[in-house]
Amino acid sequence: MTADSTSTPAGAAPDEAAPAELAAEALRLVGIDAGLADVKAVAAIAAARAAREPSAESTAWRARGLAARETEQLELAEQHLRTAVRVGRRAGKRYVAEARMSLALVLLGRGELLSARRLARLAVAALSGGEQARARVQLALIEQRSGALREAFDTYASALVQLRRANDLLWEARLRNNRGILQAYQGKAAAADRDLEKSEQLYLHLGQPVLAADVLWNRGFAAGLRGDAVSALRMFGDAGDRWDAAGVSRGVRFLDQCQLLLSVGLVEEAQEAVESGITDLVAHDVGSDVAEASLLLAETLMASGKADQAHKAATEALASFERQGRTSLALLARYAILRATVADPGAAVWSEAAEIATALGAAGWPIVATDVTLLMTQRDVAAGRPIAPELLRMAARATKAGPAGQRMRAWYALALGRLSQGDDAGASRALLAGLRVHEKHLATMAATELQVRTAARAHDLAKAGFDLALKSGSPSRILAWAERWRAGSLLVRPVQPPRDPVLAAQMSELRAVTAELEQARLDDVDHRALDRRQRALERRIVERARTSQVETRRSAVSTPAELATALGETALIELVQRGEDLAAVVIAGGRSSLHGLGSVRGVQVELEALRFGLGRLARGVSPRMAEAVQVSIAAAALRLDQLLLAPLASRLGLRPLVIVPTAEMHVLPWALLASARDRPVTVAPSASVWLHSRDRRVDRRGHVALVTGPNLPAAVQEIAAVAKVYPHARVLTGAAASVGAVMEALEGAALAHVAAHGRFRSDNPLFSSLQLADGPLTVYDLENLRSAPSVVVLSACESALSSVHPGDEVMGLTGALLRMGTRALVASTAPVPDDVARDTMVNFHASLVRGAAPAVALVEARAALDPAARLRAGVFVCFGAG
């Protein structure tokens, strides 16, 4: 967060000489243009010396010091301000006090808190009236940064009375900004918002746009603390744009962004942000912020699972805080050390845990104090000790207020406590309550990425609930808990997709840059500048998309009873993981059952072998090698069938299947397994997603869109063949198949078939794309569809690839289309030879036209092929509702 601390005089009297006016103007410019302020101050110093006016010279040196501080040159700022103190002694105690006040702020920034506080108190004592009120604001800031939060709040309150009496709007704005940050830390969200919004309004009224941007950043910081990540990201972005436009650097942005990124599960970005911030702060010798950054680094490392490194960073931060006399922040460092030792319930530091919690509460850190009690609860459970009743009472209180993340942790701690008392039912209720908090929080985010990443925060709750369900042995309970967490983001849809012209322009520019880059690579010319431009554009698109604030609607998680009714003669297999082994919950004939299956590692090994063989076959090998590869594929498929489906044969019979896989199996070509080869199979990210997709209306009277991408002669032949099945289809080929034209054709289509190069981006699945005439059509583009096609066919190689995140959250083309309302998606999970793809698709569409459902049509399409082609066509999978 960015505190306000620039000092300016009340104003120059009409009869003051020109040097005083120059010095006052330099001070006024500090918050607007620090470079120009320094130039004016140098001129004022020369004029003041010529006129022998030490008061003007002291003021001008103070302006130079504050301008240097504004540009993060703290050593130079200290030199200028010590000169201002020295010259001020010849002008009077007011000038000495004002220079000391500004110097105190620089010393605060360098981590010399005791000296800063001493100078600030001297300044307050030497001043009166309005000057004293302004000095009190600065003293309160130093107390706040020192961790003396209660003293700071009292000092702000007394200063505000004086400032309002004097109608000093500028300093009222500064006070409200700083106090808003303090109240945000104390969990007083409404009071913080009132102070910060008023501060921003005052700065804009006074013509101080850079300082108004600082306050906007702080409003984002406060929004992040209360759990409103979308608003926080938007405010951070807007403030950053204003700073950049003004040519102002704010190193603190890295640190505040880090905390927010951590809160939504963007751990890698958070670590990058804090490391960049530390580099910047060290370069500018901002000692106090470096210590805080080290503490934040510890939190980031903990989120990355690097407890040892986190312990080291927190210990370094603790040493810095103690050296600087920042006792309250030293408590936060001790809390971070506790977090880093949570896996070691016997660590010596735990003897201080209760003391730390009490001290944090007394120092004005109620949210963190609550977190310490939650850690203590987890520690006691891990050590097998009974949980103190007071800890459980504190956890219960914490479930009722505070950010969503803290309430989730509180419910988790309460559940652990009830488990330790043998109250499984009470624990289950607490875990379910915590997941409901998570679900409501998820629905506040429109951006897919944030929904998926945030899902990881519910891991402990979901796992504990799932473990309880496994303990019960009840298939219905196991299925219910698996569905509670599984693919939850796919159940959250925007009521109306976002219409963001800025994002649309950025996407258009990215397509142009991507086309230039592809050409540069083909021409074998230097393309490093284009690479950088592409990365910068993608970063801006990601940041913009995260701030989408459209209204969303969350579909309900389906119950086992609802699923049993909807399935009819179809069987559902929901695969779940039990430690290192797999299990399956089967619903068939209206009855649920639980079955143990093979090992997770065994499935992974065979799936890797299967996909490797399919890849080799598609790339083309000699006839002799092809025979050997086919034997390898058959062996892997047989073993997978024995591990996954054959043990369920008695329950499945000959029913059509809906399969909900775990993460490793989203790319498994199920049709290659003997037990699934001759029956319709639909793959869904969750049973609830399947049911909601099934309930979507199918408009067979809608139009058909057939699209080919560039540089694919076989695709042109494929679409030409499919077009004979649909004589009235909208066919887009060549230059006509632009992103804009294809999006228009996809809108509201009954059926869309796109034969284009697919590109899966493992680094950012939302940039996964289909290559069209003028560039990539990405997931970001698809998310703008108001009415997604009912049935989609992506016949390009590996177009079904997705990244799978905690909770089996799917990100990629498949997930995007299902989220936007597509009922069924047919796509390939491995490379397919061109002739096989063409023949399979022609057969598939012929079956669709005869009235077959997509999953049934896929079975019929394969059956019409010769045996060799049938094997290769087995990689096409029907996703969604089939």
N, C-alpha and C positions, 0 to 999 in steps of 0.2 A: 504494500500500500504506500501511497505517496503523501507524506505529511506536509503541511504548509508551515513555513517558518521564515519566509523572507521578511525583513524589517524595512518599513518606510516611515518617514516622519509625517507628522500631521499635516504639513504643508508649509510653504515658504510665505513669510509675511510680505506685504506689498513693498515695504521700504527696505527689504534685504537686498544686498548687492548681487550682481550677476553670478559670482562664484557659488553662492548659496543656491541660486535658482538652477544652475548647471548640476550641482550635486544632487538636489532634490529630483531633477529630471532623470539623472542616472539611476537613482534608487527606484523611481517609478517604472523604469524600463526593464528592471531585472527580471520580472516575471513575464515579460513580453518578448524581449530580444536581448539575451544576456550579452552577446557580442557588441551590440550597439550601446548597451548600458556601460560596458567597460570602456569603450571609446569616449563616451560622454564623461565618465568619471576621470579619465586621464586628463581631459581638457579642464575639468573642474579643479583638479589638483593643481595644475599649472596656474590657473587663474587665482585660486585661493592663496597660493604662495606669493604670487605677485602682489596681491592685495593684503597680504598678511592677515588672513582670516582662518585661524585654526579650526573654527567650528565647521566651516564649509569643507576644509581639507579633510577633517576627520570623517565627515559624512561621505565624501567622495571615496576615501579609502574603504569605508564600509561598503559602499556600492560595488567597488572592485572585488572585495572579498566575497560578497554574496553572489556576484556574477560568476566568479570562479567556482563557488560551491554549486551553482546551478548547472555548470558544465562538468561537475564531478572532479574538479581539480582541488582536492581538499588541502593538500600541503600548501599550495599557492594561496588558497583562501585563508588559511591560518596566518600566513605571513602578512597578507594585506590587513587582516583584522587586528593583528597585534600592533601594526603601525597605526591603525585607526584609534586604538586605545591610547597609545603613546601620545599621538598628536592631540587627542581629545582632552588630555590632562591640562593643556593650555587653554582649552575652550570652556571647561566647566563640567560638573559631575554628570549632567544629562548626557553629554556626548560620550563620556567614558562609559556610562551605564549602557547606552544603546550599542556601543561597539562591543562591550563585554557580552551583551545578550546575543549578538550575532556570532561572536567567537564561540560562545557556549554551544551553539547549534553545530558548528563545524567540529568542535571537539566531540560532541555526541556522535556525529557521523564517523569519526575516526576511532570510536570505541573508548574514549577517555571520559567515562560517565561521571566519575566523582568530581573531576575538575569542571566538567560542564555544569553540573548541578550547583557547585559552589559559586561559579561566576554568575549563573542565572539568579541565585538568591541575592547576591550582592547588587545586581542590577535592579531587582524589584525593590530592594530596600532604599535605593538611591533615587528612585523616581516617584512621581505622584500623578494623580489624575489619569488622563488618557494614556500617557507614556507608561505609567505603572500597569495599567490594564493590559496593554500590548505585551509588556514584559511578562506579565503573569501567564498569558497565553503560551509564550515560549517556555516558561518554566514548567507549565503543565505538560507540554509536549516532551520535555526532557524527563519528567517524572514518568510519563506514559512509556517512553522508550526504555527507561530504566527498569520498568516492571512495577513501579509504585502506582498501581492503577487507581486505588481508592483516593490517594492524595491528588492524583491528576484530575480525577473527576471533580473533587471539591474545588480545586484551583480554577478549573474551567468555569464552574458555576459562579464563582465570585467575579471572575473577569467579565463574563457575559453581562452581568448587571451593569458594570461600569461602561462597557462598550455601547450598549443599547442607550444608556443615558446620554452618551456623547454622539450618538448616531454614526458611529464608526463602522460603516458597512463592510469595508475591506477586511478589517480584523475580525468582525463577526463571522465573515465567510471562512476565514482561516480557523477560527475556533471551532465552528460547526463541523468543518471537515475533519479536524483532528479528533474531536469528541465523537463523531460518527464512527470512526474506526474503533475507538475504545469501546463504544456500546455494542458494536458488531461482535467484537471479541467476547464481550460478556453475555452474548446471546440475546441482547435486547434489540431484536430485528426491527420492530416498528419505530423505536426511538432513533436507531441508527439511520433508517431510511429518511426520517423527517429531517435530521441534521444534514445529511449529505445532499438531499435534494434542494434544501434551502441554500446550502453553500454554493452549489452549482449555479442556481438562479442568480445569487448575488454576484458571483464572478462574471457571469455573462452580462448582467446589468452594468457592471463596472468596466466592461471592455477588457477583461483578462481571459482570453480564450485558452491559453496554455494552462493556467491554473484551473479553469473550468474542466479541462480535459483530465487533469490530475484527479479532480473530485469524481468525474465519471468513472475513472479507473477504480477508485475506492468504492464506488457504488457496486461495481462488478465484484470486487473483493468481498464486500458484505453479502452480496447475493450468493456467492460461492459458499460462504460460511453457513448460510441458512439452507443450503442444498439446492438452490435454483441455478443449476449449472448453465442452462441455456441463456438466461438473462445475463449471467456473469460473462459468458463467452462473447455475447453480443456487445456488452459494454466495454470489455477489454479490447475488442476489435475496433470499436468506434473511437475509443480513447487513443489507441495506438495510431490510427489513421490521422487523428488530429495532431499528435506529437510529430509524426513523420512529416506532415504538411508544414509544420512550423520549424522543422529541422532540429527538434529537441530530442536528446537521448534520455531514456529512463531505464537504467539498468535494473531497477526493482521489478520491472514488468516480468522478467524471467522467473523471479521467485514467487510472485503472486500467482502467475500462470501455473507454476509447478503444483501448488497446492490444489488448484482447481482440476488440473489434469489428473492428479492422483484420485480425486474424489469420484471421477467418472471412469476410472480404470485404464487411462491412457498412460501407463507406467513408463514406457520407453520414451515417449515425448516429454514426460515430466522430468525424467533424469537428464535428458538433453537440455531442457530449459534451465534446470538448477545448475548444471555444470557450466553452461554458457554464462549464467548470472554470476557464478563465483569467479570465473575468469575476468569478467568485466569489473567486478567489485575489487578484486585484488589489484588489478591494473590501476584503479583509481584510489587505492589505499583507503577504502571505506571499511574500517575495521569492525564497526558494530554490525553492519550488514553481512560481512563475511561470517561472523559468528552465527548469525541467524540462518544464513545460507547453509552452513555446515549442519545445523540442526535439521533443516529441511532435506538435505542430502541423506541424512540418516533415515528419515521417513520414506524417502524414495527407495533407498536400498532395501528397507524392510518390505516394501511392496513388491520388490523384485525377488524376494526370498533370500537375500544376502544378509543374514542376521549378523554375522561376524563383522562384515564391513560397516553395517549400520551401527553396531556397538562402538566401533572405533570412531566414526564420524560424530556420534553423540557425545562420546567422551571428550573429543577435541572441542566441541561446542561448549560443554560444561566447563572445561578449563578456561576458555575465553570469557565466558560469562562471569565466572568467579573472579577472574583477574580484573574485569571491568566493573565489578561491584554490582552486577545486575542479578540480584538474588532471585527475583521472580522468574526471569528467563532461565536461570540455572535450574529451577524446579522443572521447567519444561524439558530441559536436557536430561534430567534425572528420569523423567517419565519416558523419554525416548530410550534410555538405557534399559528401563523395565521392559519395554516392548521388545527390545532386541534379545532379552533373556527369557521371554515367555515360554520358550521351549525347554527351559531349564528351571523347573519349579524349585530346585534346591539352591539356586544362586543366592549369594549373601545379600545382594541388593534388595531382595524381597522383604527383608526385615524392616526396611524403611518405607514400604509401600503405603501403609496406612498414614504414616506421617506426611508423605508426599501428597497424598490425596487431600488431607486436611489443609495443608499449607497452600495447595493450589486453589482450593475453594476460598480460603481467607484472602488470597492475593488477587482474587477477581477473575479466576479462570474456571468457571463452573463446568463448562463442557469437558475440559480436559480432566478435571477432578473426577467427573463421572466415569470417564474412560478408564482411569486408573482402577476404580472399583470393579469395572467389568473385567479388566485384566486379572485382578486378584481372584475373581470368581473362576476364571479359566485356569489360573494357576492351581487353585485348590482342587479343582476337578482332576487336573492332570496328575496331581500328587496323591489323589485318592483320599483327600481329607474332607471332612464335612464342611459345608459352606456356612460361614457365619450368617445368622439371620439378618444382621444389619446390612450385609452386602446384598442379600436378596431384596430387602426393602428398598435400597438405593437403586437397584436394577429395575424394580417395578416402577419407581418414580420416573426413571429415565425413559421409560417406554411412552410416557404421556406427552413429552415436549422435546423440542430440539430438532436438529436436522435429521433427515430420513436415515442417513447412515448410522447416526448414533442410536436412533430408536431401534433400528434393526439389530445392532450389537447388544442393546439392552435386552431385547426379547431373546436373543441367543443366550445371553448370560442367565436370564431367568429360566430358560429351558434347561440349561446345564444344571442349575441349582435343583430344579425339580427332578431331573434324572438322578442326581446324587441322593435324593430322598426316596427313590423308587417310584416316583409318580410319573409313569410313562405317559399317561393320558394328559396330565397337566403340561408335560414337556411338549407333547405334540401340539397342544393348543397354542402354546407360546411360540413355537416355531412357525405355525401357520399364521399367527398374527404378524410375526416379523416378515414373512413372505408377502403378506397383504400390503404392508408398508412399502416393500420393494416394488410391487406391482403398481401401486398408485404413483410412486415416484417415476417409474418407467413411463407411464402414460403422459407425464409432463414433457417428454422429449419427442420431437418429431424426427430428429435425425437418426437414421438407422444405426450409424456407427456408435452413437452415444448409447442407444438402447442396448446394443449387443455388448459393448464394453462394460456398461454399468451392471449387466447381469452377473458378472463375476463377483460382485459384492455380496450376492445372495448365496454364494457357494456353501459357507458354513451352515447356514440355516437349512438349505436344501439337502445337504449331505446328512446332517443329523436327523432330519425328518425321514429321509429315505432309509437310513440305517434302522430307525425305529420300525419302519414299515417292514423291512426285511426280517427284523427280530420277531415280528408278529406272524410272519409266514403267510399273511393274507394277500393273495394275488390282487384283489381289488385295491387294498391300501397301498401296495407297492406301485401299482399303475397310477393311482391318484397322486402319489408323491412324485413319481417320475414326471408326470404331466405338469405338476405345479411349476417346475423350473424349466422344463424342456422347451426350447424354441419360443420363449415368451415374447420376444420382440416381433415375431411373425403374427402375433395376435393383436398387435397395436398398429392401427392403420390411420392415416390422416383422413379426416372427414372430407376435405378437399385438398388435393396436392398443392404444394407451394407454387406460386407464380412469382419468381424472383428475377426481374430483368437483369440485375447485376450478375447473378449466377449464370444466367443464360448467356450473357455476353462473354463471361469468363470461359464457359464451356466451348463457345464458338472459337474463341482465340486459341484455346488448347488444341482444338482439332486442326487449326491452321498450322500451329507450331509442330504438332505431331506429324503432319504431312510433310512439312519442310525437313523435319528430322529424318523421316524414312527415306526421303530422296537423297539427303546428304550422306546417309549410310550407304545407299546404293551406289552413289557416285564416289564413295570412298574419299570424302573431303572432311576437313576438320569440323566436327559438330559439337564441340564442347560448350560453346556459347548457347546453342540450341538446347543441349541437355540441361544446362542451368536454368534456362528460361522455362522449359517444361516443368522442372521440379518446382520452381517458384510459383508457376500457375497452379499446379496441383495443390501446393500448400495453401494458396489463397482460396481455392475451391473448397477444400476440406474445411477450412476455418469458416467460410461463408455458410456452407451446408449445415454445420453444427449449430448455427444460431437460428435455424428455422423455428418459428413459433406458431405453426398452424395448429388448429384444433385436432386432437386425435380421439379415436374411439377404440377401446379395448374389448375384444371378444372374450367371453367367459371360457375358463378351462372346462373341458368336457368331463363329465363323470363316467365311471365305468358302466353304470346303468344306461346312460344316454348312448354310449358307444355300442353296447350290446344290442340295443334296439335298432340303431342305424345300420349296423353291419349286416343284418339279415343273414343271408347264406354265405357271406364273405367272412373270412377269418382274419383277425388282427394279431400280429406278432410285434410286441414292443420289447426290444432288446435293452437290457440294463446291465450295468457292471457291478459285480460283487467282488471287491478287492481286485485280484488278478484274474478272476473268472467272469464269464458271461452267464446271464440267465435270461429267460424269456417269459414274459407274461402273455398268455394266449387267451383271446376271447373268441370262442367259436360255439355256435349253437346256443347262444345266450348264456354260456358258462365261462368263468375265468379260471385259469390254472397257471401254476408256476412251474418252470422247468429249468434245471441246471444244464448248462451247455459247456462248450470247450473253453480253453484259456484265451485270454485277450491276446497274448503274445502269439499263440498258435495261429489265430485268425490273421494277425498282422503279417506274419511270415508268408502264409499262403496267398494273401491278397497281393502282397508285393510281387510274388512270383507270377501270379496270374496277370497283373497289369504289365509286368516286364515282357512276358510272352506276347501279349496282345500288341504292345508297342512294336516289337520286332516284326511281327507278322504284317502289321500295317505298313512298315517302312519298306517291305519287300525283301525276300530272301530266296535263295535257290530252292527248287522243289524238294531236294533232299533235306535241307535245313528246315523248310516249312513243315515237313512231316514231323521232325524232331520237336519243333516248337509247339505244334499242335498237341503232341503227346504230353509235353510239359504243362500246357494250359489245361488239358483234360485232367491231369493228375491233381493240379492245384484246385480246380473246380470241384473235383470229387472230394478232396479233403475238406474244403470249405462246406460242402453239402453235409458231410458227416459231422462237422463241428456245429453247424447252425440250424439246419432244417430237418435232416433225417431223424433226430431224436424227437421231433414234434409230429411225426407222420400220423400217429394214431389220432391225434387231436385235429389235424388239419384236413384229413381226408383229401378230397379233390376240390376243395373250395378255392375260389379266387382269394388272393392274399393282399392285405395291406401290411407293409413292413415299416416299422419305425426303428431305424438303425441307431447305433451309437456312432461317435465321431468317425472312427476308422472306416466305417462301412458305408458312408454316404456315396462313395465312388465304386461300390461293388456292383458288377454287372450280374444281377440276380438270375437272369435268364440262362446263364451258363451253368447254373447249379441244377442237377437232375431233378430235384424236388420242385423246382419252380419253372422248369423249361416249357411245359405245355399248358400252363395256366396263367391267367391274367395276374400281374403283380404290379402294385402301386407302391411307391416309396414316398413316405411323408416325414418331415422333420419332427412332427409330433402327432399323436392321435387327435388332439384337439384341432390342429391345423387341417388334418384330413377331413374331419367332420365339418368344419366351417367351409372348407373348399367345396365339399360335396353339396352343401346346402346353397351354394351360389347358383343363381339362375343361368341356364344355358340358352342363349338365343341363337338357334340354328338358322334363323332368317337373316342374321347379320352378314356383313360382307366378309370375303376371304382376301387376305393380303399375302402375296407371294413375292419374296425379295431375294435378290442375289447380291453378294458383295463383289468387290473388284478382284482381279487376278485369279479367278477360279473358273476356268472353262468348264470343268465338270459340274459346277454348281449351276451354270447357265443351262446345261443339258438337263440337270435334275429338275429345275423349276419349270423348264419347258415341258417336261414329261408330266409333272404334277398339274400344270395348267390345263392339260387335256381333261383332267378329272373335274376341274372347276372352270368351265368356259367363261364365266362372268367375273372371275377374280380380278383384283387390282394387282397387276404385275409390275414390279419395279426392278429394272436391271440397268446395268451400266451407270452413266452419269445421273440417270433419273433416281437412282437409289441413294439419295442424300439422306443425312440424318433427319433433316426437317421433314422431307417427304415420307420417310419411313415411319417417323413418329406419328404423322397425320394418318397414315394407313393403319397403324397399330391401334389407334384410338377407337375403342368400341368394336373391334373386329370379333366375329364369331370364331375365326380361325386365322392364325398367322404362321407362316412357314418362312423362316429365314435361313438361307444357305449362304453363310459368310464365314470368313475366318473368325474364330473365337480366340480371345486372349484372356487368360486368367491371370490376375495380378495378385500374387501371394503377399506382396508388401502392403497393398491396399486393395482388398477385393472390390471396393466400390468403384474402382477404375477398371475393373474387368469389363470387356467390351466385345462388340461385334464390329468388324471392320467394314465400313460402308464407303460409298464413292468419295465423300469429302472428309473422311476421318472416322474415328471410333464413336460408336453409340454405346455409352457407358451405363452403368447402374444408376448413376446420378441422373442421366436422361430418362431412363425408364421410370424413375420415381416421380416424374412429372405427369405420367399418364393419369387422366381423370377416370377413364374406364379401360382397364387392361383387357387384352384379348382373352376370350374365354378359354381357348385352347391354343397353345404355342408349340411349334416344332422348331428346334434348333438342331439342324442336322450336321453342323460343323464338328470337327474333331474335338473331343473333350470339353464341349460347351457346357456340360453339367458340373464341371469342377467348381467347388466352393471351398472357402475356409470355414472351419468349424471351431467355435469358441466355447468357453465354459457354458454349460447348460445346453450343449448341442445347438448353439445358435449358428445358423447358416448365413454366410455372407457371400454374395456372388450373383450371377444372373438368375439362378434358380430361386434363391431366396427373395430377390427383388420382385420377380414376377408373381410369386405366390403371395407376397405381402401386398402387392398392388391389386390383387383380385383375380389373377389367372386361376382357373379351376384345375387345369391339367397341363403339364409341360412334358414334352417328350424330347429328350436330349441324349447325347452320347457321353459315356464315362471314359472312353478310350478312343484312340484313332480308328477310323473306319475307311477302308478302300473306297474310292469314288464310285466304282460300279456297284458295289454292295450297298452303299448309302442310297444311290439312285433307285435301285430295284426295291429296296426295303421301303423307301418313302412312297413310291408309286403304289405298292401293295397296301401300305398303311392307309393312304388317303382313299383308296378304293373301298376299303372296309369301313372307313368313317362315313363315306357317302351312303353306304348300305345301312347305316344306322348303328354300327358298333361303337361302343365306348372306347376311348383311346387305349386303355390297357388291353382290352380284348382285340382291338385292331392291330396292336403291336404283335400279339401272339399269332394272329392270322397272317400278318405280313411276313413273319419269319418262316412260318410253315410252308409258304409258297416258294421259298428259295431252295436251292440245292444244298446238301449237307455242309459243304465247305463254307458257302456264303452264310448259312444259318449260324454257324459258329461266330463269324465275324459280326453279324448283325445283332448278336446277343448283347452287345455293349450298349444298345439303346435302352433307356429306362424311362418309365412313366412316373413322373413326380406329381404330387398334389392329391387329387381325388380320383384320377383315372376315369 
